[in-house]
Amino acid sequence: MAGVMAPTAGAFFLLLNKTDIALYISTAVIGVSTGAITSTAISTTTELFGTNNFSVNHNVVVANIPIGSFLFGYSAALIYRNQGNGDGKCMGVECFSNTFIIWGSFCCFGTFLALILYFRTRKFYSQNH
């Protein structure tokens, strides 16, 4: 999981670059990584919590999608508005740079947590396989 989360963090930091190619690459990396995370969420839920009450566990795990979209979207709007010239309007990468730094930092933190989970469960998986 950390292997697909780390590129997302890099992609958010790459968005700080003002070139079109950085935008295209970042968008592709974020899209592919998000798809991979979404695809592996089902098997990860089963591996971590078992098959008992799978539907409840999986819905709790994927509840982060709408909650995160709301919170990050709202915070991005607040940061964007504060970056404006007093009228709340702003143009260019500078307007979103703080948002990209915050999101990239959250992705780095998530990658760190995924690595901790990996190291904590590594012994269990090496014994069973």
Secondary structure, 3 states (H helix, E strand, C coil): CHHHHHHHHHHHHHCCCCCHHHHHHHHHHHHHHHHHHHHHHHHHHHHHHCCCCHHHHHHHHHCHHHHHHHHHHHHHHHHHHHHCCCCCCCCCHHHHHHHHHHHHHHHHHHHHHHHHHHHHHHHHHHHHC
